[in-house]
Amino acid sequence: MPTDAGTVIAIGGKLEVAQEIAAILTDDVVVGSAAGTNQPIGKIIALLDNQGTFTTSDSSNSFAVTTTGLYMIL
């Protein structure tokens, strides 16, 4: 049985804890109009990060994927 906190899922018949991150904006974000460029979204805090892989600053944020699979961003 998994010992980490989180949602338990079955992968290949083995029970694992899913990587989960829930985050929220701390302020409005103004995005520039530069066509064809990526616009980082900052001002995000993690409310839940069960594997400690989320990093953030005023100008960007990211998370590290710990397992190959399908990730849903809402």
C-alpha positions as CSV (number, residue, x, y, z in Angstrom):
1,M,0.0,0.0,0.0
2,P,1.2,3.5,-0.8
3,T,2.2,5.6,2.3
4,D,2.1,9.1,0.7
5,A,-0.9,11.4,1.0
6,G,-3.1,11.9,-2.1
7,T,-5.4,10.1,-4.5
8,V,-4.6,6.4,-4.9
9,I,-4.7,5.2,-8.5
10,A,-3.9,1.8,-10.1
11,I,-1.2,1.7,-12.8
12,G,-0.4,-1.6,-14.3
13,G,-2.1,-3.4,-11.4
14,K,0.0,-1.5,-8.9
15,L,-1.4,1.1,-6.4
16,E,0.3,4.5,-6.5
17,V,-0.4,8.0,-5.2
18,A,-1.1,10.4,-8.1
19,Q,0.9,13.6,-8.4
20,E,-1.4,16.4,-7.5
21,I,-1.0,20.2,-7.6
22,A,-3.7,22.8,-6.9
23,A,-2.7,26.4,-7.3
24,I,-4.3,29.8,-7.2
25,L,-3.4,33.3,-8.6
26,T,-2.6,35.8,-5.8
27,D,-3.3,38.9,-8.0
28,D,-4.5,39.8,-11.5
29,V,-2.1,39.0,-14.3
30,V,-1.6,41.4,-17.3
31,V,-0.5,39.6,-20.4
32,G,1.3,41.5,-23.2
33,S,0.3,41.3,-26.8
34,A,3.6,40.0,-28.3
35,A,2.4,37.6,-31.0
36,G,4.2,34.3,-31.2
37,T,5.8,34.4,-27.8
38,N,5.1,32.5,-24.6
39,Q,3.7,34.6,-21.8
40,P,4.7,33.3,-18.4
41,I,2.0,33.6,-15.7
42,G,3.4,34.5,-12.3
43,K,1.8,35.4,-8.9
44,I,0.7,31.8,-8.3
45,I,0.8,29.9,-5.0
46,A,0.4,26.2,-4.5
47,L,-2.4,25.2,-2.2
48,L,-1.6,21.5,-2.6
49,D,1.6,19.9,-3.8
50,N,1.8,16.4,-2.5
51,Q,5.2,15.7,-4.1
52,G,6.9,19.1,-3.6
53,T,7.6,19.7,-7.3
54,F,5.9,23.1,-7.8
55,T,8.1,26.2,-8.0
56,T,6.9,29.8,-8.4
57,S,8.0,33.5,-8.5
58,D,6.4,36.8,-9.5
59,S,7.1,36.2,-13.1
60,S,7.0,32.4,-13.7
61,N,6.1,29.0,-12.4
62,S,6.6,25.3,-13.2
63,F,6.3,21.8,-11.9
64,A,8.3,18.7,-12.4
65,V,6.6,15.6,-13.8
66,T,7.5,12.6,-11.6
67,T,5.9,9.8,-13.8
68,T,5.2,9.4,-17.5
69,G,1.5,9.8,-18.1
70,L,-1.4,12.0,-18.9
71,Y,-1.6,15.3,-17.0
72,M,-4.7,17.5,-17.0
73,I,-4.5,21.3,-16.4
74,L,-7.7,23.0,-15.7
